[in-house]
Amino acid sequence: MILRNNKGTERDFDILFEVEKNNKKYVIYKDRLTENIYGGRLEEDKLKVLDDSEFEFINNMIEKLKG
């Protein structure tokens, strides 16, 4: 997947998983260059920054997946 920021810079990412909750779609993805993992809320084909409660929801989900 290729994502473009507001400045037009493109980065190549691997989608790790997608989650839907309350008609909102969340994407967790990994940067191929840095190997960092990021998350965002997908709205109108654009990734938005997570608010605190969304971040906590995604973080809790990842912790549960880790076992």
N, C-alpha and C positions, 0 to 999 in steps of 0.2 A: 504494500500500500504506500502511496506517495501522499504526503501531507504538505500543504503550503501555508506558511504563516502570513500575517498581515503585510509583511514587507515583500512578499513574493518569493521568499527563499523556500526551496523544496527539500524535503528530507525523506528518506526511504525507511519505512517502519514495517515490522512484522506484527500483525494483530495476534495477541495471545488469547483473548476472549472478549465476547460481547455479552452484556447483561441488559435485560429490559425490566423496568420496574415503574409502575404508575405511568405508563405510556411514555416513558423516557428511556432512551437508549444510551448506555454507557459503553465505552470502548477502552480496553486496557491493551497497551501496545508497547513494543520494545524497539528502541533505536538501534539499528544495525551497526552504526559506527561506534557509539559509546557503550552499548549494551545496557543503558539505563531503561527503566520501565516507567511509563507514564500512563495517566488515565484522563479521560475527558468525557463530557456529555455531548452526544451528537445531536445537533439541531440544524435542520435544513442543509445537510451535507457539510456542516462546519463543526469542528470540535470547540467546545466552550470549556472554560475553567470550571472545576468542581467547587461548589460551596462547601462549607465545613461539614454539614450533615451528609452530603453526597460522598465526600472524601472518607468520612467515618464508615459509611455503608460499604464502600468498595474495599477499604482497608480491612474491615471485619470479614468480608467475604474471602479475601485473599488469605487471611489468617486461618479461617476454617478449612480452606482448600489445602493448606500446608499440613494440616492435621495437628 
